[in-house]
Amino acid sequence: MRSLLLLFVLAIAGCGVNPPIQGRADPYAPSQVHFDSDEIRRDTAIGEPILTRDEFGLLHVTLPIRSAVDLQLHVQYRVTFFDSNRGTLDQQSWIDKTLTANTPDQIDVNSVDKLAADFQIDFRYPPGY
């Protein structure tokens, strides 16, 4: 009788509800500049983004960038603007940019909505590069 009771208790315990599988927290703080590969990250050097607003309230972003290798680089970038709740306001299509070897350059972009509060710039090498 005792072993029957033990089997019953074990059977009931095994019928419990499994907990949901939850996502894990990303240990890396979100950045405003992203690269799609280590190669393009190593080949370029970027400075601190400069943010300003014009008289119409549009957000302007200037990002210093250069080829950090002794080669002319052909890269692509796209910019996404976000509102204060990190909702996407606008995402531009990929834009081609040529970086002269070891020569300072910059990318200048602006929002089309005065609600823009933040931005993100993504870099990649053109497909097939």
C-alpha positions as CSV (number, residue, x, y, z in Angstrom):
1,M,0.0,0.0,0.0
2,R,2.8,2.4,0.9
3,S,4.5,1.8,-2.5
4,L,1.2,2.5,-4.3
5,L,0.8,5.8,-2.5
6,L,4.4,6.7,-3.4
7,L,3.7,5.9,-7.1
8,F,0.6,8.0,-7.0
9,V,2.4,11.0,-5.5
10,L,5.2,10.7,-8.1
11,A,2.6,10.5,-10.9
12,I,0.8,13.6,-9.7
13,A,4.2,15.5,-9.3
14,G,5.1,14.6,-12.9
15,C,1.9,16.1,-14.3
16,G,2.8,19.7,-13.3
17,V,2.9,22.6,-15.8
18,N,6.2,23.3,-17.4
19,P,7.4,26.9,-17.0
20,P,7.7,29.0,-20.2
21,I,11.0,29.4,-21.9
22,Q,12.0,33.0,-21.5
23,G,14.5,35.0,-23.5
24,R,17.8,36.0,-21.9
25,A,18.9,39.5,-21.5
26,D,21.4,40.9,-24.0
27,P,24.6,41.7,-22.2
28,Y,25.6,44.3,-24.7
29,A,24.1,47.8,-24.5
30,P,22.5,48.9,-27.8
31,S,24.8,51.0,-30.0
32,Q,24.0,53.6,-32.6
33,V,26.5,52.2,-35.1
34,H,26.4,48.6,-36.2
35,F,28.6,46.5,-38.6
36,D,27.4,43.3,-40.2
37,S,30.9,41.7,-40.1
38,D,34.1,41.9,-38.1
39,E,35.9,42.6,-41.4
40,I,34.2,45.9,-42.1
41,R,34.5,46.8,-38.4
42,R,38.3,46.2,-38.5
43,D,38.7,48.0,-41.9
44,T,37.0,51.3,-40.7
45,A,37.4,53.7,-37.9
46,I,34.5,55.8,-36.7
47,G,34.3,58.9,-34.4
48,E,31.6,60.0,-32.0
49,P,28.3,60.9,-33.7
50,I,27.4,64.6,-33.7
51,L,23.7,65.3,-33.2
52,T,22.1,68.7,-33.9
53,R,18.6,70.0,-34.6
54,D,17.7,72.5,-37.2
55,E,15.2,75.4,-37.0
56,F,12.4,72.9,-38.1
57,G,13.2,70.4,-35.3
58,L,14.7,67.8,-37.6
59,L,17.5,65.7,-36.2
60,H,20.8,65.9,-38.1
61,V,23.6,63.3,-37.6
62,T,27.2,63.6,-38.6
63,L,29.3,60.4,-38.2
64,P,33.1,60.8,-38.8
65,I,34.4,57.7,-40.6
66,R,37.5,56.6,-42.5
67,S,39.1,53.7,-44.1
68,A,41.6,52.4,-41.5
69,V,43.5,50.3,-44.0
70,D,45.7,51.3,-47.0
71,L,42.8,50.6,-49.4
72,Q,39.9,52.5,-50.9
73,L,36.8,50.9,-49.5
74,H,33.3,50.7,-51.0
75,V,30.8,50.4,-48.2
76,Q,27.0,50.7,-47.8
77,Y,25.1,52.2,-45.0
78,R,21.5,52.8,-44.0
79,V,20.1,55.0,-41.3
80,T,17.0,54.3,-39.1
81,F,15.4,57.1,-37.1
82,F,13.5,56.3,-33.9
83,D,11.0,58.2,-31.7
84,S,11.5,58.6,-28.0
85,N,9.9,55.2,-27.4
86,R,12.3,53.5,-29.8
87,G,9.6,53.1,-32.4
88,T,10.8,53.2,-36.0
89,L,9.9,56.5,-37.8
90,D,12.0,56.1,-40.9
91,Q,14.5,53.7,-42.4
92,Q,16.5,54.7,-45.5
93,S,17.5,52.2,-48.1
94,W,21.2,51.2,-48.5
95,I,23.4,54.0,-49.7
96,D,26.8,53.5,-51.3
97,K,29.9,55.3,-49.9
98,T,33.5,55.2,-51.0
99,L,36.1,55.8,-48.4
100,T,39.5,56.9,-49.5
101,A,42.4,55.1,-47.8
102,N,43.3,56.7,-44.5
103,T,41.5,59.9,-45.3
104,P,39.0,61.4,-42.8
105,D,35.4,61.5,-44.2
106,Q,31.9,61.8,-42.7
107,I,28.4,60.7,-43.3
108,D,25.7,63.4,-42.9
109,V,22.0,62.4,-42.6
110,N,18.9,64.0,-41.3
111,S,15.5,62.8,-40.2
112,V,12.3,63.7,-42.0
113,D,10.2,63.8,-38.9
114,K,10.8,66.2,-36.0
115,L,9.7,63.4,-33.6
116,A,13.1,61.7,-34.3
117,A,14.9,61.3,-30.9
118,D,17.5,58.6,-31.8
119,F,19.1,56.9,-34.7
120,Q,21.0,53.8,-35.8
121,I,23.5,53.5,-38.7
122,D,24.2,50.0,-40.1
123,F,27.2,49.3,-42.3
124,R,28.0,46.4,-44.6
125,Y,30.1,45.7,-47.6
126,P,28.0,45.6,-50.8
127,P,26.7,42.1,-51.7
128,G,29.4,40.3,-53.7
129,Y,32.2,42.6,-52.5
